[in-house]
Amino acid sequence: MKKLITLSIAFTFLGVNVSSANYVLYYKSSQYSNWVKGPSYSDFAQCENARKYSYSWAYESRCNSE
């Protein structure tokens, strides 16, 4: 029973930690050979939409959690 309580508390903290994660858009363009840090978003879907539509000009782009 003690293990169950400990696990449930751990998952609660993990859930809170993941839900408050920020997602940062990184991109590469022909002008920059390294990854450039772009704007941050509170939701992964928002970051992906910006990556697909607003940064379509970039050579490469990705969303990372921070």
Secondary structure as GFF3:
##gff-version 3
##sequence-region A 1 66
A	DSSP	alpha_helix	2	19	.	.	.	ID=ss1
A	DSSP	beta_strand	23	28	.	.	.	ID=ss2
A	DSSP	beta_strand	36	41	.	.	.	ID=ss3
A	DSSP	alpha_helix	44	49	.	.	.	ID=ss4
A	DSSP	pi_helix	50	54	.	.	.	ID=ss5
A	DSSP	beta_strand	60	65	.	.	.	ID=ss6
###
